[in-house]
Amino acid sequence: MLISKIETLKKQKNAIILAHYYQSPEIQDIADFIGDSLQLSQKAAETNADIILFSGVYFMAETAKILSPNKKVLIPDKDAGCSLADSIKPDEFAKFKEKYKDSIVVTYINTTAEIKAMSDIICTSSNAVNVINSIPKDKKIIFTPDKNLGNYLKSITGREMIIWDGSCYVHEEFSLEKILELRSQNPDAKIISHPECKEPILLVSDFIGSTSALLKFVIEDESKKYIVATESGIIHQMKKAKPEKEFIPAPPLDSTCGCNDCKFMKLNTLEKIYMSLKNEQFEVNLTEEVIKKAYLPLKRMLEIK
């Protein structure tokens, strides 16, 4: 009943629903587009929809607004934040930048619009290596805000970087001990991890990649079993793509369910999506100045092949 009401509202208001891979299965199943945050924002910019409802977290909806400033962007729950985005504040970052004035600021997309506006170029976990490699060797680099992704990029590219001390609480909480225990119980399973995980997790992984890269890997790889070290929402798409394979969520240090969910991502519900569309509530608004400044580093990223 609720799903049919949402579908009716979408048609009446010329709206589309975007859902991140970390959303609950029922939300993923009603979405017009499913993907990572940048993929979704790009999709939204390509459509002729008047309203974009972004079922994810707030910084993702902001990115959609930056790329589609003339469209109305809604988020189902205004409290759907992000521990990583919250780990860096504009005033603190301005002081940090002052210490390293000659540096190029590379900012992970998991940040607020204000931080993007203070950056030189944006990156995602999918294209971060290409972004770092595009910067001249004689230039110093500030990487913000994820320290785990930053250190991983240092190891891959060999570039020295000044790294902000931020992290995603979901990826910080995975337990190496429990993952290794799972592997001993499932010796035929491959460990696949997001680069936001801590280094010890990455060192024992068989494959490291962005959310979309992890999905692509399990589709193309010949193994039949995987231990998945990222937010467990992606497993829904993995099961849909490869129902014959087994996907085991990597456990955090403390968990009753044995999985690791983002409490912010899971704030969104079908009921909240319906109410947001019905009342056009929790609209994402940014100033023209922030949109203009934040668009430039996003544009630079999109120009890198």
C-alpha positions as CSV (number, residue, x, y, z in Angstrom):
1,M,0.0,0.0,0.0
2,L,2.7,2.4,1.0
3,I,4.8,1.6,-2.1
4,S,1.9,2.3,-4.4
5,K,1.3,5.6,-2.7
6,I,4.9,6.5,-3.2
7,E,4.7,5.5,-6.9
8,T,1.6,7.7,-7.3
9,L,3.3,10.7,-5.7
10,K,6.4,10.2,-7.9
11,K,4.2,10.5,-11.1
12,Q,2.2,13.4,-9.8
13,K,5.3,15.4,-8.8
14,N,7.7,14.3,-11.5
15,A,10.0,13.0,-8.9
16,I,12.7,10.3,-8.8
17,I,14.1,8.4,-5.9
18,L,17.8,7.8,-5.5
19,A,19.0,5.1,-3.0
20,H,22.5,4.5,-1.9
21,Y,23.8,0.9,-1.7
22,Y,23.8,1.2,2.1
23,Q,20.0,1.8,2.3
24,S,17.7,-1.0,3.5
25,P,16.6,-3.6,0.9
26,E,13.0,-2.3,0.7
27,I,14.2,1.2,-0.1
28,Q,16.7,-0.1,-2.7
29,D,13.9,-2.0,-4.4
30,I,11.7,1.0,-4.9
31,A,14.4,3.4,-6.1
32,D,14.7,4.6,-9.6
33,F,18.5,4.5,-9.4
34,I,20.8,2.7,-6.9
35,G,24.5,3.4,-6.6
36,D,27.2,5.2,-4.8
37,S,26.8,8.9,-4.0
38,L,28.5,10.4,-7.1
39,Q,26.8,8.0,-9.5
40,L,23.4,8.9,-8.1
41,S,24.0,12.7,-8.3
42,Q,25.2,12.3,-11.9
43,K,22.1,10.3,-12.7
44,A,19.9,12.9,-11.1
45,A,21.5,15.7,-13.2
46,E,20.8,13.7,-16.4
47,T,17.0,13.3,-15.7
48,N,14.2,15.8,-16.4
49,A,12.7,15.2,-12.9
50,D,11.6,18.3,-11.0
51,I,12.2,16.7,-7.6
52,I,15.1,14.5,-6.5
53,L,14.5,12.5,-3.3
54,F,17.9,11.3,-2.1
55,S,17.6,8.3,0.3
56,G,21.1,8.3,1.7
57,V,22.8,10.8,4.0
58,Y,22.9,14.6,4.0
59,F,26.2,15.2,2.2
60,M,25.0,13.0,-0.7
61,A,21.9,15.1,-1.1
62,E,24.0,18.3,-1.0
63,T,26.1,16.9,-3.9
64,A,23.0,16.3,-5.9
65,K,22.0,19.9,-5.2
66,I,25.4,21.1,-6.4
67,L,25.1,19.2,-9.6
68,S,21.4,20.0,-10.1
69,P,20.9,23.5,-8.5
70,N,17.6,24.2,-10.3
71,K,15.9,21.0,-9.0
72,K,14.3,20.5,-5.6
73,V,16.3,18.0,-3.6
74,L,14.7,16.2,-0.6
75,I,16.1,13.9,2.1
76,P,13.7,11.6,4.0
77,D,15.3,12.3,7.4
78,K,17.1,15.5,8.1
79,D,19.1,13.8,10.8
80,A,20.7,11.3,8.4
81,G,24.2,12.7,8.9
82,C,27.7,11.1,8.5
83,S,30.4,10.6,11.1
84,L,33.1,11.1,8.5
85,A,31.6,14.4,7.1
86,D,31.1,15.6,10.7
87,S,34.8,14.9,11.5
88,I,35.8,18.1,9.7
89,K,34.5,21.6,10.4
90,P,35.0,24.6,8.1
91,D,36.6,26.8,10.7
92,E,39.1,24.1,11.8
93,F,39.8,23.2,8.2
94,A,40.5,26.8,7.3
95,K,43.2,27.0,10.1
96,F,44.6,23.6,8.9
97,K,44.9,24.9,5.3
98,E,46.8,28.0,6.5
99,K,49.6,25.8,7.8
100,Y,50.2,24.2,4.4
101,K,49.4,27.1,2.0
102,D,51.2,25.7,-1.1
103,S,49.3,22.4,-1.0
104,I,46.7,21.0,-3.3
105,V,43.6,20.1,-1.3
106,V,42.1,16.7,-2.3
107,T,38.8,16.1,-0.6
108,Y,36.9,12.9,-0.4
109,I,33.3,13.3,-1.6
110,N,32.1,12.2,1.9
111,T,32.1,15.8,3.1
112,T,29.7,18.7,3.4
113,A,29.2,21.3,0.6
114,E,31.1,23.9,2.7
115,I,34.2,21.7,2.8
116,K,34.0,20.9,-0.9
117,A,33.9,24.6,-1.5
118,M,37.2,25.0,0.3
119,S,38.9,22.3,-1.8
120,D,40.8,22.2,-5.0
121,I,39.6,18.8,-6.3
122,I,37.2,16.1,-5.1
123,C,37.7,12.4,-5.3
124,T,35.7,9.2,-4.7
125,S,37.0,5.9,-3.5
126,S,36.6,4.7,-7.1
127,N,38.8,7.4,-8.7
128,A,41.0,8.6,-5.9
129,V,44.1,7.0,-7.3
130,N,43.6,8.7,-10.6
131,V,43.0,12.0,-8.9
132,I,46.2,11.8,-6.8
133,N,48.2,10.7,-9.9
134,S,46.9,13.7,-11.8
135,I,48.6,16.1,-9.4
136,P,52.1,17.2,-10.4
137,K,54.8,15.5,-8.4
138,D,56.3,18.7,-7.2
139,K,53.0,19.7,-5.5
140,K,52.2,19.0,-1.9
141,I,48.9,17.3,-1.1
142,I,46.4,17.7,1.7
143,F,44.0,14.8,1.8
144,T,40.8,15.1,3.8
145,P,39.0,13.8,5.7
146,D,39.4,10.0,5.8
147,K,42.7,9.0,7.3
148,N,42.3,5.3,6.3
149,L,41.6,6.1,2.7
150,G,44.4,8.6,2.7
151,N,47.0,6.2,4.1
152,Y,45.8,3.6,1.6
153,L,46.3,6.1,-1.2
154,K,49.8,6.8,0.1
155,S,50.7,3.1,-0.1
156,I,49.3,2.8,-3.6
157,T,50.6,6.0,-5.2
158,G,53.8,6.5,-3.2
159,R,52.9,10.2,-2.8
160,E,53.5,12.0,0.5
161,M,50.3,13.5,1.9
162,I,49.2,15.6,4.8
163,I,46.2,13.7,6.1
164,W,43.2,15.0,8.1
165,D,42.4,12.8,11.1
166,G,38.8,11.7,10.2
167,S,37.1,8.4,9.8
168,C,33.8,6.6,9.2
169,Y,32.7,4.9,12.4
170,V,31.3,1.9,10.5
171,H,34.6,1.1,8.8
172,E,36.6,1.9,12.0
173,E,34.7,-0.7,14.0
174,F,35.4,-3.9,12.0
175,S,37.1,-6.5,14.1
176,L,40.3,-8.0,12.6
177,E,40.1,-10.9,15.1
178,K,36.5,-11.7,14.2
179,I,37.2,-11.5,10.4
180,L,40.2,-13.9,10.7
181,E,38.0,-16.2,12.8
182,L,35.4,-16.1,10.0
183,R,38.0,-16.9,7.5
184,S,39.3,-19.9,9.5
185,Q,35.7,-21.1,9.5
186,N,35.3,-20.4,5.8
187,P,38.7,-21.1,4.2
188,D,37.1,-20.8,0.7
189,A,35.9,-17.3,1.3
190,K,37.6,-14.2,0.0
191,I,37.8,-11.1,2.2
192,I,36.7,-8.0,0.3
193,S,37.0,-4.5,1.9
194,H,36.3,-0.9,1.3
195,P,39.5,1.4,1.6
196,E,37.9,3.3,4.5
197,C,38.7,0.2,6.6
198,K,41.7,0.3,8.9
199,E,45.1,-0.9,7.5
200,P,45.1,-4.3,9.3
201,I,41.8,-5.2,7.6
202,L,43.1,-4.1,4.2
203,L,46.3,-6.1,4.6
204,V,44.3,-9.4,5.0
205,S,41.9,-8.6,2.2
206,D,41.8,-10.4,-1.2
207,F,40.3,-7.3,-2.9
208,I,40.0,-3.7,-1.9
209,G,37.6,-1.3,-3.7
210,S,34.8,1.2,-3.6
211,T,31.2,0.0,-3.0
212,S,30.5,-0.3,-6.7
213,A,33.9,-2.0,-7.3
214,L,33.1,-4.5,-4.6
215,L,29.8,-5.3,-6.3
216,K,31.5,-5.6,-9.7
217,F,34.2,-7.9,-8.2
218,V,31.8,-10.4,-6.8
219,I,29.9,-10.5,-10.1
220,E,33.0,-11.2,-12.2
221,D,35.1,-13.2,-9.7
222,E,34.9,-17.1,-9.8
223,S,34.8,-17.6,-6.0
224,K,31.5,-18.7,-4.3
225,K,31.9,-17.1,-0.9
226,Y,32.9,-13.7,0.4
227,I,33.4,-11.9,3.7
228,V,32.3,-8.4,3.1
229,A,34.0,-5.6,5.1
230,T,31.8,-2.6,4.4
231,E,28.3,-1.4,5.4
232,S,26.1,-4.5,5.0
233,G,23.5,-2.8,2.8
234,I,25.5,-3.6,-0.3
235,I,25.0,-7.3,0.3
236,H,21.4,-6.9,-1.0
237,Q,22.6,-6.0,-4.4
238,M,25.3,-8.7,-4.3
239,K,22.6,-11.4,-3.6
240,K,20.4,-10.1,-6.3
241,A,23.2,-10.2,-8.8
242,K,24.6,-13.5,-7.7
243,P,22.0,-15.5,-5.7
244,E,24.1,-18.7,-5.9
245,K,26.9,-17.1,-4.0
246,E,27.3,-16.6,-0.2
247,F,28.0,-13.2,1.3
248,I,29.0,-13.0,5.0
249,P,29.0,-9.5,6.6
250,A,32.3,-8.8,8.4
251,P,31.5,-8.2,12.1
252,P,32.4,-5.2,14.2
253,L,33.9,-5.4,17.7
254,D,30.5,-5.3,19.3
255,S,27.4,-6.6,17.6
256,T,24.4,-8.7,18.4
257,C,23.5,-9.3,14.7
258,G,27.0,-10.0,13.5
259,C,26.7,-7.2,10.9
260,N,27.8,-3.6,10.7
261,D,25.1,-1.1,9.7
262,C,25.3,2.7,9.5
263,K,22.8,4.1,12.0
264,F,22.5,7.3,9.8
265,M,21.8,5.4,6.6
266,K,19.2,3.3,8.3
267,L,17.3,6.3,9.6
268,N,15.5,6.4,6.2
269,T,12.3,4.4,5.9
270,L,9.6,3.9,3.4
271,E,7.2,5.9,5.6
272,K,9.7,8.8,5.8
273,I,10.1,8.7,2.0
274,Y,6.4,8.9,1.5
275,M,6.0,11.8,4.0
276,S,8.9,13.6,2.4
277,L,7.4,13.3,-1.1
278,K,3.9,14.1,0.1
279,N,4.8,17.3,2.0
280,E,8.0,18.1,0.0
281,Q,9.7,18.3,3.4
282,F,13.4,18.4,4.4
283,E,14.5,20.2,1.3
284,V,18.3,20.7,0.9
285,N,19.2,24.3,0.3
286,L,22.6,25.8,-0.4
287,T,23.6,29.3,-1.1
288,E,24.6,30.2,-4.7
289,E,28.1,31.0,-3.5
290,V,28.6,27.6,-1.9
291,I,27.1,25.8,-5.0
292,K,29.4,27.8,-7.3
293,K,32.6,27.1,-5.2
294,A,31.8,23.5,-4.5
295,Y,31.0,22.8,-8.2
296,L,34.5,23.7,-9.4
297,P,36.4,20.9,-7.5
298,L,33.7,18.4,-8.5
299,K,34.1,19.6,-12.2
300,R,37.9,19.1,-12.0
301,M,37.4,15.6,-10.8
302,L,34.9,14.7,-13.5
303,E,37.3,15.9,-16.1
304,I,39.9,13.3,-15.0
305,K,39.7,10.2,-17.1
